Amino acid sequence: MNSALLNLMKTQFRQYIREPEILFWSFGFPLLLVWLLGVSFSSQDIPEREIGIVLPVEAVEQQQVKQWGEQLTAQEHMISGIINKEEIKRERLVKVRYNITYYPDHEAVVRGLKRGDIQMFIEQDKERKRVHYLDPQNSDALLTYYLLNQQEGIEAEKNLFILETPGLRYVDFLVPGLLAMAIMETCLIAVGWALAEKRITRVTRQMCITPMRKSTFLLAHILSCLLISITEILIIYLFADLYFDVEIQGSFYAFLLLMLTGNICFSGVAVLVASRARKAQTANGLLEVSILIQILLSGIFFSYKNFPQWMANIIEYLPLTILADNMRRVFIEGGDLLQAVPAAIILSLIGIVTFVLGMKIFRWY
């Protein structure tokens, strides 16, 4: 083989292994993704079905319902009708466990269904008969219903009520999350990558000798990004409204407040992430990790309740999770302006703190 080619290959390989960010992006990050998705979708535990129960008004009936719920959750249930049950080594494949969440009224349980906390719910009718409520487009809900009927030995009984409440479709769950994701991506790319690129191309080296404050330079990027982001979000929302009939059931002002504070939050994060990167590979890696990790964890495409409980308790405090959850509260739960204020304050604080930190450690060159 050509000695020049070999020497060039050796040089390139040495440069490669001397860059820790490249090694992480090539080896560490794919392994991290495999672990995160594996933990979420391939749990070694027995599958759990989440069921909501509306408690009756009478105390005696409440006690009876809770006793039935305790019996249902007390043990694992075997799926019947399996031909080769004796040959199955992984017994968890043929078992199911039920988790029960109790709600005080119909409105509260529907809210839990919209949030993805439960897959279906049960409520007694006037004749004290258990009626199962679900969205038939939700395959998990249908499976839970059939498994539950099989467990109770119910045959061809009319006990299913099809829900058509606005906000139960998957697209109703998806669109608010996508809007939150679009805000994050626009800020991290339009602010974070723009700052890193100016440093890499040495534009900031020339700017640092001018009588310009660092804060002015950074705020110019943030404000221009804000205009782009608002336009983008409104276009996406109008498209979802016209094509999929996705409407804001809550306060439009709450939606605007979350959109504004979401931009403040992720613009500050973008400044911090891009404040020190000297090379394109480093900047690209940091931004991509920030984007992909939050998209996978924050429940944009599926509920983060699929993760183990200890992970879900951490995930709910991520900035994208806070924004997406509160967007859904406004879109599908009818949240008003006051309900959005706590999340808006948290997002603003995250943005301000990360912006100040990023400005303090910002590298001109």
N, C-alpha and C positions, 0 to 999 in steps of 0.2 A: 504493500500500500504506500502511496505517496507520503514521504516523511513530513512534508509541509501540511498535508491534510491531517495527519496524526497530531502534529504539534498544535494546530488550530483547534482540533477537537479537545485535546487536553486542556488548553487554555480556556475554552468555553466551559468545559466541565468544572474547572476550578472556580471560575467566576460564579457558576451556578451554585455550587455547594457553599460558597462564602456569603451568599445572600440568604439569611434566615427567613425573610418574608417569602421568597420564592419557594423554599423548601416547605414552609407551612402551607402555602397555597397549593402546592403539588401533592403533598402527602397528608399533612395534618388536617386540612379543611375537608377533603373528601371522607376521611375517616370519621371526622366529627359529624358530618351529614348522615353517614350510614348509621352512626350510633343514635343520633337524635330521632331519625325516622324509624329506626328499628325499635327503639324504646316506645315510640308512639303507637306503632301498628302491629308489632309482633310480641306483645306481652306474653310471658310464660304462664300467667295466671289464668284461671277459669274466666271465660268471657262474662262480663257483667252487663245486665240490661237495666237501664234507668227508668223507673216508673214513678209517676206522680199520683198522689191520691188526695182528693178533696175531702176534708173532714166534714161530717154532718154537723148540724147545729146542736142537736141533742147530745148531752154528755154520755148517755148510755150507748147511743149509736156510735159515738166517737170511740169509745172503749172497744166495742165489737170490731170496728174497722181496724183499729190499731192491733188488736189481737190477731186478726187475719193477716195483716202486714207483717207482724213478727213471725208468724208461722211460715210465711212465704220467704222471708229473708234468713230464717234460722239455719237453713241447710242448702247444700248444693243440689240441683235437680238434674236428673238424668234425662237426656232426650230419648224418647221412646221410638220404636219402629226401626232401629238400626239392626241390620242383618248380621254384620260381622263384629258385633260389640266385643266378643271374647278375644278377637285378634288385634284389637286396637291397643297399642302400648301407651300412647299418650292419652290417658283417660280424660284429661281436661278438654279434649276435642268433642266429647260427647256429653259434657256437663254445662250447666248454665247457672249463674247466680243472679238474684234479683236485688237491686237496691231501691229502697222506697224513700221518697221525699214527700212529706205531708204539707198541704197548703190549706189556708183558711177559707178560700173561696175560689170561684171559677176564674175570676180575673187574674188572680195571683198565679194559678197553675198555667194559664195560657201564656203569661209573661215568662214563666220558667221554660215553657216549651219553645218559645221564640228565641230564648237565649241559648238553647241547646243543653240546658241542665238535665232535661228528661227527654225520652223518646216518645212517650205517650202518657196519658193519664186516665184515671178511673174516677168516676163520680156516680153516686147513687141517684136514681131518679125518684119520682114521687112514690113509686111502688117499692122502694128500697131495693131495687135491682141494680147491680153493678153494670154501668155502661162504660165502654172503652172508647176514648176519644183519640183520634190520631189524624195525621195528614197522610193520605194514601200514596203520595209521591215520595214519602220518606221510607226507603227500604228497611232501615233499621227499626222503624216504628212497626211496620207490617210484620217483620220477623218476631219482634217482641210480643206482638198481639197473638200470633199463632202459637208461639211457645207457651205463653201464659194460658191460653185456652186448652192446649194439650195437657198442661200440668193440672188444670182444674177439671179435666175430663168433660169439657163443654162441647157438645156436638150440635152443629147446625142451629145454634140459638142466636136470635137477633139481639146482639149486645154491642154492636159497633156503630159509632156515630162519626161520620166523615166531617172533618173540620174544613171550613173554607174561610177562616178568619184571615184578613189581610196581614201580611208579614210572616206567614208560615212557610212560604216557598223558599227553596234553596237560594234562588236569585235574590230574594229579599234579604237573606243573611249575607250573601256574597257582596253585593254592591257597596254597602257602607264600609266593609273591610277593604275593598278595592280602592275606594276613595281615600281612606286612611293610608293605604300603601302608596298610592300615587303622590300624596303629599310628601311622604318620607323620601321616596325615590327622587322626586323633583328637587327637593332641598339638598340631598346628599350629592346629587350629580351637578346641579346648576350652581351650587355654592361650593361644595367640597372639592369636586374635580376641577372647577374653574380656578380655585385658589392654588391647588397643587400644580396645575398645568402652568400657571403664571410663574410659579417658583421654578419649575423644571426648565422652562424656556427663558428664565432669567429676566422676565419682565419686572418682577418685584424688586430685583436688585437695582433697577433704574428708578423705580418708584420710591424706594426708601430714602433717596437723597433729596427728594422734593419736600417742601414744607407742608406735608400732608399727614394728618393723624392716622394712626393705625386703625382706630375705630371708624373713621370716615371711609377708609378703603374697604373694610369688612362690611359695614352697613350698606354700602352701595351694592355689593353683591346680594345681600339679603333682601333688600327692597326690590331690586329688579327681579329676583327669584319669586318674591311674593306676588307680583303682578302676573308672572307666567303661571304660577301655581293656581291662583284664583281662576284665571281663564280656563285652565285645563280641567279643574274640578267641576266647574259649572257646565262645561261641554259634556263631560262624562255623565254628570247627573241628568242633564237634559236628554241625552241619548237613552239612558236607562229608563227614564220616565216615559219617553215616547215609544220606545221599542218594547220594553218589558213591563211597562205600567208600574214601575217602582216609584212610590210616592213617599214623601216625608210626612209621617203621621203625627209628628210632634211639631215643635216650634222651628220655623225657618231661621229665626234669629239665633237659636241654639246651634243650628247647623253652621251658620256663618261664624259664630264665636269659636266653635271647635276647629273650623277650617283655619281661622286666623291664628289661634294659639298653637295648633298643630304645626303651622309654618314657623312660628317663633321657636318652638321646641326643636324641630329637626334642622333648622338653620343654625341654631347654636351648636347642636351635635356635629353638624357638618364642619363648622369652623374648628371645633376641637379635634376632630378626626384628621383634618387636613392641615393642621397647624405646624407639624414638624416634618412631614414626609419630604425627602430630598429627591427620590427617584419615582418614576412612573409606576414601576412594579409595586413599590411600597404603598403609594397612594391608592392605586387600583385595588390592591389586596385589602387594605383597611376599609375602603368604601364598600367593596363587594361583601366582605364579611359582615359589616354592619347592616347591610341591606338584607342579605339572604338569611342570616340567623334570625332576624326579627320577623321576616316573612314566614319562615317555617314554624316559628314558635308561637307567634302572636294570634293565631286563630283566624287568619285571613280566609283560607279555603276550607278549613275544618275546625271544629271546636278544639281549643287547647285542653279541654277536659279529658281528651284522649291520652294525654301524658299522665305519668304517675302523679299522685296527689302532691308529693313534695316538690315536683317540678312545676306543676300548675300554680302552686302558691307563690313561686318566684316569678313565673311568666306573667302573671296578672299585673305586676308592677313595671313591666317594660313599657317604654313610651308608646310604641306602636299598639300594644295591647290596650292601654288606657284610651288612646284615641279611637281605635276600632270598636271597643266595647261601648263607648259613649256615643259614637256615630250610630251604632245599631240601636241604642236606647232611644235616640231621637227618631230614627227612621221607622223602626218597627214596634216600638213600645209607646210611642206618643210622648216622649220626654219633653219637658218644657225648659225654658231658659234657666230657671233657678237650679234645676237638676244638673245642668251642664256646667255650672259655675265651678264646683269643686275640681272637676277634671281640668277645666280651663286654667285654673290657678296652678295646679300641679304641672301641667305642660308648660306654662309660661315660666315657672320657676326653673324647670329643667333647662329650658332654652336660655334663660338669662345666665344661670350658673355656668353652663357649658360654654356660652359665648365669652364670658369674662375670663374663664380659664384658658380658652383657646386664644384669646387676644393677648393674655399675659405671656404665653409661651410661643406665640406665633413667630415663625422663622421667615425672615425676608429672603434669605438665600442660603 
